[in-house]
Amino acid sequence: MATDKELLAKGIKYLFGALPLMFLGPSVIYNAFMNKQSSWYYLVLIIGCGLCIASVGLAFKGLNFIVKALFDGEQ
């Protein structure tokens, strides 16, 4: 069973892209909840939720590429 190294590298790049968002998203959401009196509250909360959703999406896409690289046979 051969491994598609290009697809594996692409998956790892997606996972490394998701890694900072996994920490940045919850930090931004926490910051939004600590500053509820600010007029920017909803905007910062939406940005934080968007970062968390992007992190999950990138991680899913990266893992999907890695699984395809490892387990898909001859194409």
N, CA, C and O atoms as a GROMACS GRO file, in nm:
protein
  300
    1MET      N    1   0.085  -0.117   0.000
    1MET     CA    2   0.000   0.000   0.000
    1MET      C    3   0.090   0.124   0.000
    1MET      O    4   0.167   0.146   0.094
    2ALA      N    5   0.081   0.203  -0.103
    2ALA     CA    6   0.164   0.322  -0.117
    2ALA      C    7   0.094   0.444  -0.056
    2ALA      O    8  -0.028   0.454  -0.056
    3THR      N    9   0.175   0.536  -0.004
    3THR     CA   10   0.123   0.658   0.054
    3THR      C   11   0.146   0.772  -0.045
    3THR      O   12   0.256   0.789  -0.097
    4ASP      N   13   0.041   0.849  -0.070
    4ASP     CA   14   0.051   0.966  -0.156
    4ASP      C   15   0.113   1.079  -0.073
    4ASP      O   16   0.044   1.143   0.007
    5LYS      N   17   0.242   1.104  -0.094
    5LYS     CA   18   0.315   1.199  -0.010
    5LYS      C   19   0.269   1.343  -0.031
    5LYS      O   20   0.271   1.422   0.063
    6GLU      N   21   0.227   1.378  -0.152
    6GLU     CA   22   0.180   1.515  -0.177
    6GLU      C   23   0.048   1.541  -0.103
    6GLU      O   24   0.029   1.648  -0.045
    7LEU      N   25  -0.041   1.443  -0.106
    7LEU     CA   26  -0.168   1.457  -0.037
    7LEU      C   27  -0.147   1.457   0.114
    7LEU      O   28  -0.217   1.528   0.187
    8LEU      N   29  -0.053   1.378   0.161
    8LEU     CA   30  -0.020   1.376   0.304
    8LEU      C   31   0.036   1.511   0.348
    8LEU      O   32  -0.002   1.561   0.454
    9ALA      N   33   0.123   1.570   0.269
    9ALA     CA   34   0.180   1.701   0.303
    9ALA      C   35   0.072   1.808   0.303
    9ALA      O   36   0.073   1.899   0.387
   10LYS      N   37  -0.022   1.799   0.210
   10LYS     CA   38  -0.132   1.895   0.205
   10LYS      C   39  -0.218   1.884   0.330
   10LYS      O   40  -0.261   1.986   0.385
   11GLY      N   41  -0.244   1.761   0.376
   11GLY     CA   42  -0.322   1.742   0.497
   11GLY      C   43  -0.252   1.795   0.620
   11GLY      O   44  -0.316   1.854   0.708
   12ILE      N   45  -0.122   1.776   0.627
   12ILE     CA   46  -0.046   1.827   0.741
   12ILE      C   47  -0.044   1.980   0.741
   12ILE      O   48  -0.048   2.042   0.848
   13LYS      N   49  -0.038   2.040   0.624
   13LYS     CA   50  -0.043   2.187   0.616
   13LYS      C   51  -0.176   2.240   0.667
   13LYS      O   52  -0.180   2.341   0.737
   14TYR      N   53  -0.285   2.171   0.633
   14TYR     CA   54  -0.416   2.213   0.683
   14TYR      C   55  -0.422   2.200   0.835
   14TYR      O   56  -0.479   2.286   0.903
   15LEU      N   57  -0.365   2.093   0.890
   15LEU     CA   58  -0.366   2.076   1.035
   15LEU      C   59  -0.282   2.183   1.104
   15LEU      O   60  -0.320   2.233   1.210
   16PHE      N   61  -0.167   2.218   1.045
   16PHE     CA   62  -0.086   2.326   1.103
   16PHE      C   63  -0.156   2.461   1.090
   16PHE      O   64  -0.132   2.549   1.172
   17GLY      N   65  -0.240   2.477   0.990
   17GLY     CA   66  -0.319   2.600   0.979
   17GLY      C   67  -0.430   2.605   1.084
   17GLY      O   68  -0.465   2.713   1.131
   18ALA      N   69  -0.483   2.490   1.120
   18ALA     CA   70  -0.590   2.484   1.219
   18ALA      C   71  -0.538   2.502   1.362
   18ALA      O   72  -0.611   2.548   1.449
   19LEU      N   73  -0.413   2.466   1.385
   19LEU     CA   74  -0.358   2.469   1.520
   19LEU      C   75  -0.364   2.607   1.586
   19LEU      O   76  -0.411   2.616   1.699
   20PRO      N   77  -0.319   2.715   1.521
   20PRO     CA   78  -0.330   2.845   1.589
   20PRO      C   79  -0.474   2.889   1.609
   20PRO      O   80  -0.505   2.958   1.707
   21LEU      N   81  -0.562   2.850   1.516
   21LEU     CA   82  -0.702   2.889   1.531
   21LEU      C   83  -0.768   2.818   1.648
   21LEU      O   84  -0.864   2.870   1.705
   22MET      N   85  -0.718   2.700   1.685
   22MET     CA   86  -0.772   2.627   1.800
   22MET      C   87  -0.749   2.702   1.931
   22MET      O   88  -0.824   2.686   2.026
   23PHE      N   89  -0.646   2.782   1.935
   23PHE     CA   90  -0.618   2.861   2.055
   23PHE      C   91  -0.670   3.004   2.042
   23PHE      O   92  -0.713   3.063   2.141
   24LEU      N   93  -0.667   3.058   1.923
   24LEU     CA   94  -0.707   3.196   1.902
   24LEU      C   95  -0.858   3.214   1.915
   24LEU      O   96  -0.904   3.313   1.973
   25GLY      N   97  -0.936   3.121   1.861
   25GLY     CA   98  -1.082   3.131   1.865
   25GLY      C   99  -1.138   3.138   2.006
   25GLY      O  100  -1.210   3.233   2.038
   26PRO      N  101  -1.108   3.042   2.093
   26PRO     CA  102  -1.158   3.050   2.230
   26PRO      C  103  -1.106   3.172   2.307
   26PRO      O  104  -1.176   3.225   2.394
   27SER      N  105  -0.985   3.216   2.276
   27SER     CA  106  -0.932   3.335   2.343
   27SER      C  107  -1.013   3.459   2.305
   27SER      O  108  -1.041   3.544   2.390
   28VAL      N  109  -1.049   3.469   2.179
   28VAL     CA  110  -1.129   3.583   2.134
   28VAL      C  111  -1.269   3.577   2.193
   28VAL      O  112  -1.324   3.679   2.232
   29ILE      N  113  -1.327   3.457   2.201
   29ILE     CA  114  -1.460   3.443   2.262
   29ILE      C  115  -1.454   3.480   2.411
   29ILE      O  116  -1.544   3.547   2.461
   30TYR      N  117  -1.351   3.437   2.480
   30TYR     CA  118  -1.334   3.472   2.621
   30TYR      C  119  -1.322   3.624   2.637
   30TYR      O  120  -1.381   3.682   2.728
   31ASN      N  121  -1.246   3.687   2.549
   31ASN     CA  122  -1.231   3.831   2.553
   31ASN      C  123  -1.365   3.900   2.531
   31ASN      O  124  -1.394   4.001   2.595
   32ALA      N  125  -1.447   3.847   2.441
   32ALA     CA  126  -1.578   3.906   2.416
   32ALA      C  127  -1.666   3.897   2.540
   32ALA      O  128  -1.733   3.994   2.574
   33PHE      N  129  -1.665   3.783   2.608
   33PHE     CA  130  -1.750   3.767   2.727
   33PHE      C  131  -1.700   3.851   2.845
   33PHE      O  132  -1.780   3.886   2.932
   34MET      N  133  -1.572   3.882   2.848
   34MET     CA  134  -1.520   3.966   2.956
   34MET      C  135  -1.553   4.114   2.933
   34MET      O  136  -1.547   4.193   3.027
   35ASN      N  137  -1.586   4.151   2.811
   35ASN     CA  138  -1.615   4.292   2.778
   35ASN      C  139  -1.756   4.307   2.724
   35ASN      O  140  -1.775   4.363   2.616
   36LYS      N  141  -1.854   4.257   2.797
   36LYS     CA  142  -1.993   4.264   2.751
   36LYS      C  143  -2.045   4.407   2.743
   36LYS      O  144  -2.137   4.434   2.666
   37GLN      N  145  -1.988   4.498   2.818
   37GLN     CA  146  -2.035   4.635   2.818
   37GLN      C  147  -1.988   4.713   2.694
   37GLN      O  148  -2.038   4.823   2.668
   38SER      N  149  -1.894   4.659   2.621
   38SER     CA  150  -1.839   4.726   2.503
   38SER      C  151  -1.937   4.721   2.387
   38SER      O  152  -2.018   4.628   2.377
   39SER      N  153  -1.929   4.820   2.301
   39SER     CA  154  -2.017   4.822   2.183
   39SER      C  155  -1.968   4.724   2.076
   39SER      O  156  -2.041   4.694   1.982
   40TRP      N  157  -1.846   4.674   2.091
   40TRP     CA  158  -1.789   4.578   1.995
   40TRP      C  159  -1.816   4.432   2.035
   40TRP      O  160  -1.764   4.341   1.972
   41TYR      N  161  -1.896   4.411   2.139
   41TYR     CA  162  -1.917   4.278   2.195
   41TYR      C  163  -1.962   4.177   2.090
   41TYR      O  164  -1.901   4.071   2.076
   42TYR      N  165  -2.067   4.209   2.017
   42TYR     CA  166  -2.122   4.112   1.921
   42TYR      C  167  -2.026   4.086   1.805
   42TYR      O  168  -2.016   3.974   1.757
   43LEU      N  169  -1.958   4.189   1.760
   43LEU     CA  170  -1.863   4.171   1.651
   43LEU      C  171  -1.748   4.080   1.693
   43LEU      O  172  -1.709   3.990   1.618
   44VAL      N  173  -1.693   4.102   1.811
   44VAL     CA  174  -1.582   4.020   1.860
   44VAL      C  175  -1.630   3.877   1.884
   44VAL      O  176  -1.556   3.782   1.857
   45LEU      N  177  -1.751   3.860   1.935
   45LEU     CA  178  -1.806   3.726   1.958
   45LEU      C  179  -1.826   3.651   1.826
   45LEU      O  180  -1.795   3.532   1.818
   46ILE      N  181  -1.875   3.719   1.725
   46ILE     CA  182  -1.894   3.657   1.594
   46ILE      C  183  -1.760   3.619   1.532
   46ILE      O  184  -1.748   3.513   1.472
   47ILE      N  185  -1.660   3.706   1.546
   47ILE     CA  186  -1.527   3.675   1.494
   47ILE      C  187  -1.470   3.553   1.565
   47ILE      O  188  -1.411   3.466   1.501
   48GLY      N  189  -1.485   3.546   1.696
   48GLY     CA  190  -1.436   3.431   1.772
   48GLY      C  191  -1.505   3.302   1.732
   48GLY      O  192  -1.440   3.198   1.718
   49CYS      N  193  -1.635   3.307   1.713
   49CYS     CA  194  -1.708   3.188   1.669
   49CYS      C  195  -1.666   3.148   1.528
   49CYS      O  196  -1.655   3.029   1.497
   50GLY      N  197  -1.642   3.246   1.444
   50GLY     CA  198  -1.595   3.217   1.308
   50GLY      C  199  -1.458   3.151   1.308
   50GLY      O  200  -1.432   3.060   1.229
   51LEU      N  201  -1.370   3.197   1.397
   51LEU     CA  202  -1.237   3.136   1.408
   51LEU      C  203  -1.247   2.992   1.456
   51LEU      O  204  -1.173   2.905   1.409
   52CYS      N  205  -1.338   2.966   1.551
   52CYS     CA  206  -1.355   2.828   1.599
   52CYS      C  207  -1.411   2.738   1.490
   52CYS      O  208  -1.367   2.624   1.474
   53ILE      N  209  -1.507   2.787   1.415
   53ILE     CA  210  -1.565   2.708   1.305
   53ILE      C  211  -1.460   2.683   1.197
   53ILE      O  212  -1.453   2.574   1.142
   54ALA      N  213  -1.380   2.785   1.167
   54ALA     CA  214  -1.273   2.767   1.068
   54ALA      C  215  -1.170   2.666   1.116
   54ALA      O  216  -1.118   2.588   1.036
   55SER      N  217  -1.141   2.665   1.244
   55SER     CA  218  -1.047   2.568   1.300
   55SER      C  219  -1.099   2.425   1.284
   55SER      O  220  -1.024   2.336   1.244
   56VAL      N  221  -1.224   2.405   1.316
   56VAL     CA  222  -1.282   2.271   1.303
   56VAL      C  223  -1.285   2.230   1.156
   56VAL      O  224  -1.257   2.114   1.123
   57GLY      N  225  -1.319   2.323   1.068
   57GLY     CA  226  -1.324   2.293   0.925
   57GLY      C  227  -1.187   2.257   0.869
   57GLY      O  228  -1.174   2.160   0.794
   58LEU      N  229  -1.087   2.334   0.904
   58LEU     CA  230  -0.952   2.305   0.856
   58LEU      C  231  -0.899   2.173   0.912
   58LEU      O  232  -0.833   2.096   0.841
   59ALA      N  233  -0.929   2.146   1.039
   59ALA     CA  234  -0.884   2.020   1.098
   59ALA      C  235  -0.953   1.902   1.030
   59ALA      O  236  -0.889   1.800   1.001
   60PHE      N  237  -1.082   1.914   1.004
   60PHE     CA  238  -1.154   1.806   0.936
   60PHE      C  239  -1.100   1.784   0.796
   60PHE      O  240  -1.080   1.670   0.753
   61LYS      N  241  -1.077   1.893   0.725
   61LYS     CA  242  -1.025   1.882   0.588
   61LYS      C  243  -0.884   1.821   0.588
   61LYS      O  244  -0.852   1.738   0.503
   62GLY      N  245  -0.801   1.862   0.683
   62GLY     CA  246  -0.666   1.807   0.692
   62GLY      C  247  -0.666   1.659   0.725
   62GLY      O  248  -0.592   1.582   0.664
   63LEU      N  249  -0.750   1.619   0.820
   63LEU     CA  250  -0.759   1.477   0.853
   63LEU      C  251  -0.816   1.396   0.737
   63LEU      O  252  -0.776   1.282   0.714
   64ASN      N  253  -0.909   1.455   0.665
   64ASN     CA  254  -0.965   1.389   0.548
   64ASN      C  255  -0.857   1.365   0.442
   64ASN      O  256  -0.851   1.256   0.384
   65PHE      N  257  -0.772   1.464   0.417
   65PHE     CA  258  -0.663   1.448   0.322
   65PHE      C  259  -0.564   1.341   0.368
   65PHE      O  260  -0.516   1.261   0.288
   66ILE      N  261  -0.534   1.339   0.498
   66ILE     CA  262  -0.439   1.241   0.550
   66ILE      C  263  -0.495   1.100   0.537
   66ILE      O  264  -0.423   1.008   0.499
   67VAL      N  265  -0.622   1.083   0.568
   67VAL     CA  266  -0.683   0.950   0.556
   67VAL      C  267  -0.685   0.905   0.410
   67VAL      O  268  -0.658   0.789   0.380
   68LYS      N  269  -0.716   0.998   0.320
   68LYS     CA  270  -0.714   0.963   0.177
   68LYS      C  271  -0.573   0.927   0.132
   68LYS      O  272  -0.555   0.835   0.051
   69ALA      N  273  -0.473   0.998   0.182
   69ALA     CA  274  -0.335   0.970   0.144
   69ALA      C  275  -0.290   0.834   0.194
   69ALA      O  276  -0.215   0.765   0.125
   70LEU      N  277  -0.335   0.794   0.310
   70LEU     CA  278  -0.290   0.668   0.368
   70LEU      C  279  -0.368   0.547   0.321
   70LEU      O  280  -0.309   0.440   0.300
   71PHE      N  281  -0.499   0.561   0.302
   71PHE     CA  282  -0.580   0.443   0.282
   71PHE      C  283  -0.640   0.428   0.143
   71PHE      O  284  -0.689   0.319   0.110
   72ASP      N  285  -0.639   0.531   0.060
   72ASP     CA  286  -0.689   0.514  -0.076
   72ASP      C  287  -0.587   0.435  -0.157
   72ASP      O  288  -0.467   0.459  -0.148
   73GLY      N  289  -0.636   0.342  -0.234
   73GLY     CA  290  -0.547   0.258  -0.314
   73GLY      C  291  -0.510   0.326  -0.443
   73GLY      O  292  -0.507   0.449  -0.452
   74GLU      N  293  -0.482   0.246  -0.543
   74GLU     CA  294  -0.446   0.298  -0.676
   74GLU      C  295  -0.562   0.379  -0.731
   74GLU      O  296  -0.677   0.335  -0.728
   75GLN      N  297  -0.531   0.497  -0.780
   75GLN     CA  298  -0.637   0.583  -0.832
   75GLN      C  299  -0.638   0.587  -0.982
   75GLN      O  300  -0.721   0.655  -1.042
   0.00000   0.00000   0.00000
